[in-house]
Amino acid sequence: MTLDRAAGLAESARALADGEVSSRALVEQALARIEASQTSVNAFRIVRAEAALAEAEAADGELAAGVRKPLLGVPVAVKDDMDVAGEPTAFGCDGRFPPVAEDGEAVRRLRAAGAVIVGKTNTCEFGQWPFTEGPAFGATRNPWNPEHTPGGSSGGSAAAVAAGLVPAALGSDGAGSVRIPASWTHLIGIKPQRGRISTWPRGESFQGITVNGTLARTVADAALLLDAASGNHERDPHRPARIDASEAARREPGRLRVALALKPPFTAVRARLQPEVRARVVQLAEKIAGLGHVVEEADPPYGQIGLTFVPRATVGIAERVAEAPFPALLDRRTREAARLGRLLGGAPLRAARRAEAVLHRRIGSVFESYDVILAPTTAAPPPRIGSLLPLSGFATDRAMIAACPYAWPWNVLGWPGVNVPAGFVTGGLPVGAQLLGPAGSEPLLISLAAQLEAELHWHEVRPPQRAVTDSPAA
């Protein structure tokens, strides 16, 4: 038996446990879809065909012996900033990288849950930009419209899930890098609380602003992958109390007070919410109100939060550049950001880190009046392939801020956010909205997302098959 490419994570796990399909068959199907789509979607940097088939056969042996694990035998993908034993971790950079010796903690936990890692997905250089392109691997394309980017930096993971190559994938989010590609590919993207999914072998990634998260077509699948990947290495500095995301996806959220926050946080560059995107987010707010929740327009008191983001982000880039085996091959914008990071690595970084507690209190005050914030995930639909690649560092920053001004503050705070599909704009391009909450609020956000999904059935809408299998036009 085969499963349709629309089969999700939970459905695949159930079919395997019930003996309706073998892990080898599922992995063979995933590998065939990946191979057929590489010229059109280009989601993968590394495909682990031989290793994945061997792992699938081992999973079939366990299933036959009566072993049951949450993801036993299910093919999934991870972003190429995560260590998979025996594979290089290039993180979007050009050059030949040596294989790593051990799995990162998140990958180790996926394997412990029984998942088969079929490959590592494309990401832009050190995850800096909301597009997934570069000289190391070319351009990853959006399954909804291959002339456009799927976003970034977890664009490969998002494209792989949206195209039906795998039922779910891990990504990472340092300024919206799970939520932005989720919004631009019509997916659920969960950015969890800092420390929920370990970033080990780094206790903190990019000075604590980057966390690992999940991408899937349904809330239940994103929650299941979150449960499987969650947990900590014994030396992790952030160890939030455990949650049951899957249980949260099955329960009603109760009547909530929701703040509709349409105003972008202040940045040095003007950002404007495009009318079509605004209309889709307002429509979603009206749907939430129709479900019995109280929705009011209200913006969090962000203040000058951007002053704390820049030192942490650029110091994080400088740290990665210092470790890069081929610095001459790095993008000029990466080298510029690293130079700034080296300048900001002393007192400015310490001040930025100290400010987080103040920001928690000030911005957290909005949750005295509201349970959840609903905000646009991006201000614009996905840009065209190649439109940002040749820009200078300053011009790239301006374009990024104009398109994506909403996601990054929650990375400074370390708090959870969930992208949900908000519909489509001109050109059939998806856009999304984010549900944002305070520390440890994933269960509430997931419950609300699941309630919306049950009403809107967004997971039933799929990309046109031609965009997944046809080579892009020249």
C-alpha positions, -999 to 999 in steps of 0.1 A, spaced: 0 0 0 10 36 -5 -1 67 13 -12 99 -6 14 127 -4 -13 146 15 -10 121 44 3 139 74 26 130 103 0 116 126 -17 97 97 16 82 86 25 71 121 -10 55 126 -8 36 92 27 23 102 15 12 136 -16 -5 121 5 -24 95 -11 -7 66 22 4 51 59 -2 57 84 24 67 105 13 37 76 21 13 70 55 29 107 64 28 109 52 -9 80 74 -18 95 104 0 128 99 -17 111 96 -51 92 128 -46 123 146 -35 142 135 -65 114 144 -89 111 179 -73 147 189 -70 148 207 -104 116 226 -96 115 231 -58 151 224 -48 142 219 -11 171 197 0 208 203 4 215 167 15 194 136 7 202 106 29 188 80 5 209 50 15 210 57 52 173 65 53 164 32 36 185 13 61 169 32 90 134 24 75 142 -13 74 153 -12 110 120 6 119 100 -21 101 118 -46 122 108 -28 154 72 -24 142 70 -61 134 83 -69 169 55 -48 185 76 -17 194 56 15 194 70 50 193 53 83 184 70 86 150 84 51 144 93 47 107 79 81 96 101 101 72 108 137 82 134 164 73 155 188 93 171 221 84 208 222 75 217 241 106 211 209 127 237 182 132 230 148 118 257 122 125 277 114 94 265 144 74 280 179 70 263 209 85 270 237 60 242 261 72 237 275 38 274 282 32 295 274 1 323 249 3 329 213 13 322 207 50 333 176 70 307 152 84 298 157 121 303 129 146 271 132 166 234 141 162 223 174 177 200 170 206 168 178 186 178 152 160 186 127 187 152 131 202 135 127 168 154 95 163 144 83 198 108 89 188 114 66 158 116 92 129 136 85 98 156 116 87 155 116 49 175 147 44 187 182 54 169 211 38 182 243 22 187 275 41 202 308 33 237 316 47 237 314 85 199 318 83 201 356 80 175 364 53 138 358 45 147 340 12 164 307 6 190 313 -22 227 313 -25 257 301 -46 260 269 -25 228 254 -37 209 278 -60 174 289 -53 147 270 -33 113 278 -49 78 282 -35 55 252 -44 26 277 -47 44 297 -74 80 288 -84 88 323 -95 87 333 -58 107 324 -27 92 302 0 108 326 25 136 319 49 156 310 65 138 277 69 126 279 33 138 244 24 118 228 52 87 248 44 90 240 7 95 203 14 63 202 36 42 224 13 51 203 -17 42 171 1 78 157 0 77 150 37 48 153 62 66 176 86 101 191 91 121 210 117 133 245 111 148 272 132 135 307 140 159 336 148 138 366 134 108 347 121 126 320 102 100 293 109 69 316 109 78 336 78 82 306 54 52 290 70 31 321 62 44 322 26 38 284 20 4 280 37 17 260 67 15 258 104 48 270 119 54 268 156 82 289 171 83 275 207 95 290 239 133 294 241 148 261 252 117 240 244 135 222 216 172 221 223 197 238 201 226 217 215 255 214 207 250 252 212 234 260 245 222 292 229 220 300 192 227 335 181 228 349 216 195 332 225 173 347 198 172 315 176 151 285 186 142 253 168 106 249 156 82 228 136 65 231 102 35 210 91 3 212 72 -19 207 103 -18 219 138 -19 183 151 11 174 130 31 205 140 23 197 177 32 161 174 66 170 159 70 195 187 64 169 213 88 145 197 117 170 194 112 188 227 135 183 256 169 193 268 205 184 269 218 182 305 239 214 298 212 235 282 209 269 300 171 272 292 149 243 304 112 253 303 86 230 320 73 203 297 41 207 278 18 183 260 13 201 226 -6 172 211 -32 172 239 -35 210 235 -43 205 198 -73 183 208 -89 207 233 -110 239 231 -91 271 240 -120 286 260 -133 321 254 -102 344 249 -94 381 247 -75 387 215 -55 418 207 -54 425 169 -19 442 165 -16 456 130 11 483 137 46 472 130 72 476 158 94 506 154 124 502 132 148 527 116 133 517 82 96 525 74 75 494 71 39 494 58 14 466 60 2 459 24 -35 463 20 -41 428 7 -22 412 36 -41 435 61 -74 424 46 -66 387 51 -54 392 87 -85 413 95 -107 385 80 -90 360 103 -97 383 132 -133 384 123 -134 346 121 -119 345 156 -146 368 168 -172 347 151 -160 317 172 -169 336 204 -137 353 213 -134 390 221 -112 408 195 -100 444 199 -73 464 181 -44 469 205 -6 470 199 20 458 224 43 485 239 73 475 219 93 507 223 129 506 210 132 468 211 151 468 179 181 483 197 184 450 216 180 428 186 208 441 164 237 433 188 225 398 195 219 390 159 252 404 145 273 390 174 257 356 166 268 360 129 303 370 140 305 339 161 295 317 131 319 335 107 348 330 131 341 292 129 336 291 91 361 270 73 359 290 40 354 327 50 364 339 15 333 321 1 309 339 24 284 365 11 297 401 14 267 409 35 276 382 59 311 396 63 296 431 68 273 418 95 301 400 112 322 432 113 293 450 130 289 421 154 326 423 164 320 460 172 289 453 193 302 423 211 312 440 244 291 466 263 263 468 237 257 431 238 257 430 276 232 459 276 210 441 251 210 409 271 202 428 304 173 446 287 154 414 281 139 413 316 127 449 312 112 441 279 94 411 294 78 433 320 68 461 296 56 441 266 42 414 289 18 440 304 -4 436 273 -13 401 287 -29 417 317 -57 427 293 -54 401 266 -47 363 264 -33 362 228 -20 387 202 -30 382 166 -6 400 142 4 397 106 34 374 101 47 395 73 37 428 58 39 416 22 36 384 1 68 364 -8 91 383 -32 103 370 -65 133 347 -67 165 366 -72 150 400 -62 170 403 -29 201 383 -38 222 411 -56 214 438 -31 239 455 -8 238 448 29 219 480 37 194 475 8 188 439 19 181 451 54 157 477 41 139 451 20 137 426 48 123 451 73 97 463 48 85 428 41 90 412 75 87 437 104 65 417 126 81 385 137 115 393 152 104 409 186 93 375 199 128 362 193 142 389 216 116 379 242 121 342 237 83 336 238 62 313 216 44 322 184 24 301 159 19 310 123 -15 301 108 -26 304 72 -45 336 65 -54 330 29 -41 341 -5 -34 374 -23 -28 383 -59 -9 356 -78 -22 328 -56 5 336 -30 -1 326 6 1 349 35 -2 342 72 -9 356 107 8 348 140 -7 340 173 16 353 200 17 347 237 38 351 268 63 326 282 51 290 281 19 298 262 23 272 234 -7 251 246 -31 280 244 -18 292 210 -20 256 197 -55 252 210 -67 284 193 -49 274 161 -66 240 161 -100 256 166 -94 279 136 -83 250 115 -114 230 123 -134 260 111 -114 270 80 -99 236 68 -69 254 54 -50 221 52 -73 208 25 -59 234 0 -28 222 -17 -3 238 -42 -8 232 -79 9 200 -88 26 215 -119 45 239 -96 60 210 -77 71 189 -106 78 212 -135 111 228 -140 110 266 -135 108 288 -165 141 304 -176 
